[in-house]
């Protein structure tokens, strides 16, 4: 199809095109306005070495200590993908655990290890109270598990997991951006519909079928 033919068909079906674009834009607008507010929460954890054991051996400028901290941090990260630990955190916060499959429990938190000693946990909650209660429970469960995991032979902790003050921010859907995206998608849909209609209509008003 040449550009001239395509332009002609776009003009022919201009009312349909406008209707499709408006419907898509209106749908995106309504969807954005009806979405509930969410409270995005971020908590950072610092894994600090404590009760360092003294030794006369050369320690390669703390290389092995850093490697050990990295492995310990990875263990902490894995807790947020473990369904039983997630349920424990919700129970600690006196909240109902998210319903769904085991996989959905394991993906409830978005966790990233930025360095061997810096972990950031993010999640969303429908209310500020729930976000705050869950943050306190997350910190409590994480620190309790960490203190039991990394004890030396003389019952001293080797690592301390320090939590930052949770950052809780109200997140609302971006109505303007979502509406523009809806209009763009509507325009793309209009192009496909127009092209299909022009194809089946054919050059003489109906698509010619050949054997």
C-alpha positions in Angstrom: 0.0 0.0 0.0 1.4 3.3 -1.0 1.5 6.4 1.2 -1.1 8.1 -0.9 -3.5 5.2 -0.6 -2.9 4.9 3.1 -3.7 8.6 3.6 -6.8 8.2 1.6 -8.0 5.3 3.7 -7.2 7.2 6.9 -9.5 10.1 5.7 -12.2 7.6 4.7 -12.2 6.0 8.1 -11.5 9.2 10.0 -14.6 9.0 12.2 -13.7 5.4 13.2 -10.1 6.4 13.9 -11.2 9.3 16.1 -13.6 7.1 18.0 -10.9 4.4 18.6 -8.5 7.0 19.9 -11.0 8.7 22.2 -12.2 5.3 23.6 -8.6 4.3 24.3 -7.8 7.6 25.9 -11.0 7.6 28.0 -10.3 4.1 29.1 -6.9 4.9 30.3 -8.2 8.0 32.1 -11.0 6.1 33.9 -8.5 3.3 34.8 -6.1 5.8 36.3 -8.8 7.6 38.3 -10.2 4.4 39.7 -6.9 3.0 40.9 -6.4 3.1 44.6 -3.6 5.0 46.2 -0.5 3.1 47.2 2.2 3.8 49.9 5.6 2.9 48.5 8.0 2.0 51.2 11.8 1.6 51.2 14.0 0.2 54.0 17.8 -0.1 53.7 19.9 -2.5 55.8 23.6 -2.2 56.5 25.5 -5.3 57.3 28.3 -4.3 59.7 31.1 -6.5 61.0 31.3 -6.6 64.8 33.3 -8.6 67.4 36.1 -9.1 64.9 38.3 -12.0 65.9 42.0 -11.1 66.3 44.6 -13.1 64.4 48.2 -12.7 63.7 47.8 -14.0 60.1 47.8 -11.5 57.2 44.1 -10.9 56.2 44.7 -9.6 52.7 43.4 -6.1 53.6 40.1 -7.5 54.8 39.3 -9.3 51.6 37.9 -12.4 53.2 35.9 -10.4 55.7 34.3 -8.6 52.8 33.6 -11.9 51.0 32.0 -13.2 54.2 29.9 -10.1 54.6 28.7 -10.5 51.0 27.6 -14.1 51.6 25.8 -13.1 54.8 24.1 -10.3 52.9 23.0 -12.7 50.2 21.4 -14.8 52.9 19.5 -11.8 54.2 18.3 -11.0 50.7 17.0 -14.6 50.3 14.7 -14.3 53.3 12.5 -11.8 51.4 11.9 -14.4 48.7 11.1 -17.2 51.2 7.4 -17.6 51.7 7.6 -18.8 55.3 9.7 -15.7 56.3 7.2 -13.4 54.5 4.3 -15.0 56.4 6.3 -14.5 59.6 6.7 -10.8 58.9 3.0 -10.3 58.2 2.1 -12.2 61.4 4.6 -10.0 63.3 2.8 -7.0 62.0 -0.6 -8.5 62.8 -1.6 -8.3 59.2 -3.2 -10.8 56.9 -0.7 -12.5 54.6 -1.2 -11.8 50.9 -3.5 -14.4 49.3 -2.4 -16.2 46.2 0.2 -18.8 45.2 3.5 -19.6 46.9 5.2 -17.7 44.1 3.3 -14.6 44.8 4.4 -14.7 48.4 8.0 -15.0 47.3 7.7 -11.9 45.1 5.9 -9.7 47.6 9.1 -7.7 48.3 11.5 -6.1 45.8 15.0 -6.6 47.2 18.3 -5.5 45.8 21.8 -5.8 47.1 23.6 -2.6 46.0 26.9 -3.7 47.6 28.2 -6.5 49.9 26.9 -4.5 52.9 24.0 -2.5 51.6 20.5 -4.0 51.0 17.4 -2.2 50.1 13.9 -3.6 50.4 10.8 -2.0 48.7 7.2 -2.8 48.8 3.7 -1.2 48.5 0.8 -1.1 50.9 -2.7 0.3 50.6 -2.5 2.4 53.8 0.2 4.3 55.6 -0.6 2.4 58.8 -0.1 -0.9 57.1 3.1 0.2 55.5 4.5 1.4 58.8 3.5 -1.7 60.7 4.9 -4.0 58.1 8.2 -2.0 58.1 8.6 -2.4 61.8 7.9 -6.2 61.5 10.4 -6.5 58.6 13.1 -4.9 60.7 12.4 -6.9 63.7 12.3 -10.3 62.0 15.4 -9.6 59.9 17.4 -8.5 62.9 16.2 -11.5 65.0 17.1 -13.9 62.3 20.5 -12.2 61.7 21.4 -12.4 65.3 20.7 -16.1 65.5 22.5 -16.9 62.3 25.9 -15.4 62.7 27.0 -16.3 66.2 30.5 -17.4 66.8 31.6 -20.3 69.0 31.5 -18.1 72.1 27.9 -17.0 71.3 28.9 -13.6 70.0 27.4 -12.1 66.8 29.9 -11.6 64.0 27.6 -9.2 62.0 25.1 -6.6 62.9 22.2 -5.7 60.6 21.3 -2.1 61.1 18.1 -0.8 59.5 17.4 2.8 58.4 14.3 4.7 59.1 11.7 3.5 56.7 10.8 5.9 53.9 7.0 5.8 53.2 5.7 7.9 50.3 2.2 8.2 48.9 2.1 7.1 45.2 -0.7 8.1 43.0 -1.3 7.0 39.4 0.0 9.6 36.8 -3.3 10.4 35.2 -1.9 12.7 32.5 0.8 10.2 31.4 -1.5 7.3 31.4 -4.1 9.1 29.3 -1.5 10.2 26.7 -0.3 6.6 26.5 -3.9 5.5 26.0 -4.3 8.0 23.2 -1.1 6.8 21.5 -2.2 3.1 21.8 -5.6 4.1 20.4 -3.9 5.8 17.4 -1.8 2.7 16.8 -4.9 0.5 17.0 -6.7 2.9 14.5 -3.8 2.4 12.0 -4.2 -1.4 12.2 -8.0 -1.2 11.9 -7.8 1.1 9.0 -5.2 -1.0 7.2 -7.3 -4.1 7.7 -10.5 -2.5 6.5 -8.7 -1.1 3.4 -7.3 -4.6 2.7 -10.6 -6.3 2.9 -12.4 -3.6 1.0 -10.0 -3.8 -1.9 -9.5 -1.3 -4.7 -13.0 -1.6 -6.0 -14.9 -1.5 -2.7 -14.6 -5.2 -1.9 -11.6 -7.5 -1.5 -11.2 -9.6 -4.6 -10.8 -13.3 -4.0 -8.7 -15.2 -6.5 -8.4 -18.9 -6.9 
